[in-house]
Amino acid sequence: MTESSEGAHRRWTATDLFIPVIVGLIAVVACLCAATIGGISWWAVTYPTPTPTPSPLPTFTLIPTPDREATDRHLRILNELWETVRAEYLYPDYNGADWDAIGETYRAHVEAGLSDEEFWWAMEDMLLELNDDHSVFLSPSAAAEEDALLAGEWDYVGIGIYSTIPLEIEKEYAVVLLVFPGSPAEQAGLRPHDHMLTIDGHPACCDELGYDNMALLEGPIDTTVEMQVRTPREPIRTVTVIRARIAGPLPIEKRLLEDGVGYILVPTLWDDTIPERVRRAVEELAAETTGGELAGLVLDLRVNAGGSYTTLVGLLELFTTGEVGRFVSRWDSEPLRVRGVDVAGPQRVPLVVLVGTETVSFAEVLAGVLQESGRASVVGRTTLGNIETTYGYDFEDGSRAWIAQETFLPPSGADWEERGIVPDVEILLDWDEFTVEDDPQLEVALELLRQNPQ
């Protein structure tokens, strides 16, 4: 879905509570559903841990001879951003912030003259004053990288893993979520669920300020990186990985399990190619069965931090149909209507969705809609509740702001932002506490499908 209104794009924002990191990529990761501002898009977004608090304004370095042209441009962007928040922000009390005073403070500093980089930092800090874990400001380079990721265009030099920092940073390691097929990481024996303890002698997570060292996995092509790695419940091992160029979309994992049950792990909704790739995965899995139709399907969203509106709707269309809820803003509400399509039986196949604390934003909505409609059972851990919609606004210098403007209301009226998605069967395990071969949540999903055959 694309929607335009003088320059905003609508998206889902996944909070900074979950931080997927495509290793070797420095970009802030955010999910989208595009249009332009000069256009509006909807997305979901995740950012590096931890969320920084606003920087003390006096630390800005003033330019000795301010560039008036740059200052005028900065002021235009600041005023457009400030006015957008004033008019459109989801919470009319601005989450307790004095938005008028904040605007005056930042205008004074911009008037004094800032470099472009200092200005972008200032705008990031200004939105952090809202303290909502959703609204964020991106520099032009981060916005461009965001666009490439939405198109499924991963292209970087690294080792080929998708990773996160656990919510409990006291665990002091990063966690492998996915490994790119054929990548240096796969060749070195890294697998999903592995813990990364050190990278070239530095802790993977975290320094005294709470920041990780995952960027150390980047480097020139054909250079090596040494890591200490641990598979859950196994000894620490040292691996040496040779960096290579990693290109292509984030992989979808699919496999046929026992009794004709398919398994598909959807790692993100921040990629508009996902619905078509999931559709093909369903078809391919069905073709592997004896009768050409799946007896059940497990949809794994446990590492999914959300994504674009178009991707959400594209996936919902495979599994359900009809009006499934409403987006609610300060001013009005809009129904979410899904026109179901049936490819190789997904509208009929018994379905279980796996969720966890890393399931965020549109991924929570996807799971919640399928559960509340009776279309699927949900297994795993209660999600954290992060379903606010952010609208993205693109500015004249190529920078972008995402502003929380809506929340999602299911037909039952349940407050998913407050309580999260509560599984039908809750199993209190996180991704870093089990392995591919020993996955208690998947075992329960299979048992539910055995009890409720087609």
N, C-alpha and C positions, 0 to 999 in steps of 0.2 A: 504494500500500500504506500502510495506517495501522497503527501498532502502539502500544499504550499500556502503560505500566508505571509507574504511580504518578506520572507526570509527566515523562517524557522524550520528545523526538521525534527521530527518526533522520534524518540527512541526510548528504550528501557535502560535504566541505570542499575547495574549491579554494583553493590557497594564496595568500598575498599576492604570490607571484611574478608573478601576472598580474592586472591591475587594470582590468576594464572599468568605464567611468564613463558613466552616462547623464548627458550634460552638462546642467547646470542642476539636478541632483538631488544633494543633499548626503549622501544616505543611504549608509551602508555597504552594499555589495551582497553578499547572501549567498543561497545556494540552499537550497531546503527540500523536505521531503516531510512533510506535516503530520499532526499529532495534537496533544495538549495536555499540559501538565505539571501536573500533572494530565494529561499525555499525552505521547507521544514522537514526534518526526518526523525524517525523514532529509532532508538537504539538501546542496547544494554551495555554496561560499562564496568570495567574493573581497573583498579589502579594500584600501584605499588604500595606495599605496607611499609611503615604505618602511614595513616593519613596525617600529614604534617599540620601543626597548628599554625595559624596566621603568623608570619614573620613580624617581629617588631618593626614598625614602619621606619623609625629613625635609622635602621641599618641600610636603607637604600643608599647607594652611592650616586651622588649627583654628578651630572656631566658638567665639567668646568664651563663650557660655553654651550648652553642648551641649543639644540637644533629646533628652531621654531616650527618648521614644517613637520618634523616628527612629533613635536609636542601637540600641535593641532590635530594630527592624525590620532594620537593617543587619546586626546580629550574626546574626539568624536566617538571612538570605540567605547571608551569608558561611559560616556553619557548614554549611548545606545544600550550597552549592557545594563547599566544601572536602571534605566527606564524599563527595560524588558523585565527585570526582576520585580520592580515595583508594580508593574501591571499584571504580570502573569504567574508569579511564584505561587506554588500550591498553598502555602500557609499564609493567610492574610496578616498574621503577626510576625512574619519573617522569622519564625522559630525563636522569637524573643530578641532578635537583633534590632537595633535602632538603625534602620536602613538609610534614613535621611542623614544621620550623623556619619555613618560609614561612608556614604557617597561624598560628603564634604571633605572628610579626612583624606580620602584617596585622590580627590580632585586637586587638593593642595599639593600633594606630593608629585602628581603628574605635571602640574603647572610648573614646578621647580625644574623639570627637565630630567627625563630618564632615558637610558638606552632602550632599544627594543626589548632586549632580554630582561632588563629590570622592569619594564612595563608589563611584560607577560607574567613575570613573577608576582607583580603587584596585583594584577587582575585575578590570578589564581588565589592569592591571599584574600582578596576582597570577597570572593565567593565562599572561601572557607569560613568567613565570618558567619555564614548562614548555618554552619554546623549541622548539615543534613546528610552527609556521607553520600550525596548524590550529585549535587550541582558542582561543576568543575569547569575550569578554563584551560584550553589547550593552545600551545604555540602553533604557528603555521606548520612547522615540520611534524609535530605530533598529530595535527589534523590530517596532514597528507598521508602519514603512515596509517592512521585510522581508516581512511578511505581504501587504501590498498588491502588492508586486512578484511574489510567487509567484502571485497571482491574475491577473497580467497587467494590473494597473491602474496603468500609468504615467500620471502627471498632474503636470505641472510647467511652469514658464515658463522657456524657454530657446531654443535654436536647432534642436534636433531631431537630435542626433547621438549615436551610441554610440561611445565612444572608449577608448583605453588609453594608458598610459605604457610605452614599450619597456623591456624588461628592462635594456638598456644605457642607463641614464639619461644617460650622457655624450652620447647623440645629441641631447639638449636640445630635444626636441619631443614633442608628443603625436600620436597616430595615429588617424585616423578609421577605425572598423571598419564602421559602418553609418550610413546617413542615412535618417531617417524620410521616407517618401514625402509629398510636398506640404509639407514643413517649410520654415521660413526657410532652413535650411542648404542644402537641395536647390535652392531658388530662387536662392540666392547662388552656386551652382555647386560646392559642396563635394561630394566623392565619396569612397567607400571607398578606403583606402590613402593619402589625403592626409596630409601632415605639417602640424600646427598649430604654428607657431614662436612667435608672440606673440599676446596677447589684450589689447587696449587698452594696448599698449606694454609689458606685462609678459611675461616668458618663460612659455610654456605649461608648460614643464618645464625645470628645476626650481630651487627656491631653494637656498641654501647648506646647508640641512638635508635636502635631497632631496625636498621636498614640491612638488606641482604647483600651478598657479594656475587649474585648470579651473573652479573655482567662479565665476570672473569672467564666465563665459558666462551666469550667471544674472542676473536683474534684473527690474525691472518690465516688464509687457507693453508692447509698442510702443516700447521704448527700443532703442538701437542698440549694437552692439559691433563694434569694428574688429579684424580679425585679419590676420596675415601667414600665408599658406598656401603650401605647395609640393606639387605632384604629383610623385611619383618621377621623376627625371631631367628635370624641367622647371624653369623659373625661378620664383623666389618672386613671389607676387602678393599684393596687398592686397584684402581683401573686407570689405564692411560688411553686417552681418546685423541684421535687425530681430527682436527677441525676440517670441515668441508662446507661447500655451499649447500644450503637446504632451500629447496624451492617447491612450490605447489601448495595446495590447501592443507589445512589441518586434517589428519586422517580420521575417518570414521571406522571404528572397529566393528566387524560383523563376524559371526560364526554360528554354525548350526549345532545346537546342543542335543541332548538326548530326546528321544520321542518326538522328533520333528519340531522342536521349539527353537525359534530363532532368537539371537541376541544381537542387539545393535547398541553400541555406545556412541552417543552424540556429544562431542566434547564442547560444542559451542553453538549458539544461535547467531553468532557474530560473523556470519558468512552466508551470503545469499545463495550459494550453491548447495547448501545443506539439504533442503527439502528434496531436490532432485536426486541427490546422492543417497538419501535415505530411501526414497522410492525404489531406486535401482537395487539397493541392498535387500529390500523386502522381496523384490522379484527374484533376485539371484538365490536368496535363501529358500524361497518357496520351490524354485526349480530343483534344488538339491534334495527335496523330500520325495518320498516314494509316490505320494499322490499328487504332487505338484502344488500343495497348499500347506501352509504352516499350521501346526496344531496349537501354537501359542507364540507370543512374542514378548521378550523382555526389552524394554526401552530404558537404557541406562543414562540417567542425567546427573550422576553423582559428582562429576567434575565440571558440570556445565554452569558457567557464570552468566548466562543470559545472552542477549543479542538483539537483532533487529525485529521490528514488527512484521516485516514481510516474511522473515524466516519462521517466526512463531506461527503465523497464519498458514504458511505452507505446510508445516508439520501437522497442525491441527486438522487441516483438510484431509490428511491421510487417514485419520483415526476417528473423526467425529464430524458432526454437522449441526447447523442451527445457530441460534443466538446463545452465546456462552457466558456473557457478562457485559459489564459496562466500564468505560473509562470515565472517571469523574474528576473534574477540575473545580476551581473556585466558582466558575461561572455556569457550567452546564455538564452534561454527560453525553456519551456517545456509545451506542451498542457495538459490541464485537460480534460480528456475524461471520460464520464459517460455512462455506459451501463444500461439503464433503465430496471427495473423489475416491473411487475404489480401484486399487491396483493390487492384484494378486491377493485380495482378501483382507487388507488391513482394517477395513471398516467393520469386519465381522470377527476377526481373530481375537481370542482371549488375550488380554493385555495386562502386563504388570510393569509399573514404572518404578525405577530405583532412584531414590533421592538421598541427599545428605546435607551436611552443613555447608558444603561448597556449591550446592544447587541454589542459584540466585536469580532474581529478577524475572525475565521472561521465562526462564527455565522453571521457576516456581509456578508461574501462571500456567505453563503447559501442563505440568504435573497436576496442579490443582483443578484445572478445567476437566481433565480426563478423569480425575477421581470423583469430583462432585457430580459430573454427568452420569456416573455409573459405568463409564466406558472402561475404566482401568482400576485395578487395585494398586496401592502405593506401599512400597516396602523401603525401609532404611531408617534414617534419622530425621527428626523434625528440622525443617529448613529454618533459616534465621529470620525470614520475613523482610524482604527487600523488593517491593513490587511497585515503587513509584516510577512513573514515566517521566523521562526528561526530554525536553525539546532542545534541539541543537540550533545555534545561531552562528552563522558564518559572517565574519567581518571583513572589511576591505583589505586588510593586510594578510588574509589567509588564516587568521586565528579563528578559534571556535569556542563557544561556551555552550555547556549543557545545563539547562535549568529545570529543576523539578517542577512539573506543572500538573500532573495528574496522578491518580492512583487507580487501581483496578478493583472493581466490586463484582464478585461472582453472584449468581442468582440467589444464593442463600443469604447474602448479605454478610458473610463471614469477613472478618478483618484479617486478611492474610499478612498485611504489613505488621500487624501486632503479634499474631500467633504463629506465623509461618504455615507451611503445609505439614499437617500431622499425618504420618503414615498410618495405614490400616494395620500394619505389623511393624512395630518399631524395634530396631536392633541397634544398640548403642555402640556402633563401631564407626571409625573414620577410615578414609582411604588408605592412610599410612599404617593401619593396624592389621591388615590381612594381605594375602597375595592372590594372584590370578587363579592359582590352583586351589586355594582355600578361601572361598568367598562366602561367608555365612549368609549374607543378604541375598546373593544370587540363589543359593540353595533354597531359601524360604520362597523366593519368587517361583522357582520351579515346582516346589511343593504346592503352592497355590494353584498353579496351572494344571497340575495333576488332579487336584480336587475339583476343578471346574473345567473339564474338557469341553471341546467344541461340540 
